[in-house]
Amino acid sequence: MSSARPGALWTSFQSILTDTLGKTFDDLFRSTSADVNVTRAFLEACATACKACAEECEGHADMHEHCRLCAEACRRCEKACADLLAAIG
């Protein structure tokens, strides 16, 4: 867990997740996305970002409700990415 302020870290993770999730969503729902390797890379990046965010937020979850909620949401997203990765092989 980082020693920086939880609020600053959350803002940084929020920015990273917004970008990563947005690009993953775009790829998944773009009708022209035909390369499963690109989709797999986006899903792996998304799962990695969600895992990192969840781990950081879990370290503050007992002190901050928003950290607990963020950690739970990130774990759900990480699992969804893993499930999609398993489905595409």
N, C-alpha and C positions, 0 to 999 in steps of 0.2 A: 504494500500500500504506500502511496506517495505521501510525502510530508507536507505538500502544499495544501492550501485551504480547500475544504470540500466543495465550496461554491465555485471556486475557480476551476477545479478539476471537472465538476459536473458540466460547466459551460463548455470546456474543451471537449469532453466526451460527447456532449449534445451536438456540437458542430461536426465532429467526426461521424457520429451515427447518422445525422441528417444527410450528410453527403453520401455515405455508404449505402444507407437504406434507399435513398432516392435513386441512385444509379442501379441498384439491384432490382428495385421495382420496375424501373424503366426497361431494363433488359428482359425481365420475366414477362412483361406484358406487351412488349413490342412485337408486332406481328411479323416483323422481318428477322427476328432473332432466330437464326437457324444453327448457330454454332454452340453445341452443348458445352464445349470447353470454356467458352466465354461465360456462359451461364454458371457453370461450376465455379469458375474463379470468382465471380461476383458473390455467389452464395458463401464460399469459403471466407472471403474478406468480410462479409456481413457477419458471419458467425464469430469470427475472430474479434471484430469490433464489439459485438454484443457481449462476448465472454469477458473482455477486458473491462468494459463498462460495469458489468454485473459484479465482477470481483472488487472493483474500486468502491462501488456503491454499497456492497455488502459490508464493507469495513466501517461504514458510517450509519448503517441501517438502524442500529439500536439508539442512535442519537437524533436522527432526522427521518421523519416520515417520508419525505420526498425521495430520500435515498433508498428506503425500503421498497417503495413503489417502483422506482426506476430499476432497481436490481431485479425485481420480479418480472417486469416487462422485458428487460434485456434477456433474462433466462428463457422466457417464452419465445422470444425472437430467435435466440440461439438454437433452441430446439426445433423451431419451424424450419430454419435453414438446414439443420442436420437431417430433418425428415425429407425435405425436398432433395437434398444431395443423395440420400439413400434411394429416393424414387427415380432419379435420373441415372443412377448407377455410376 
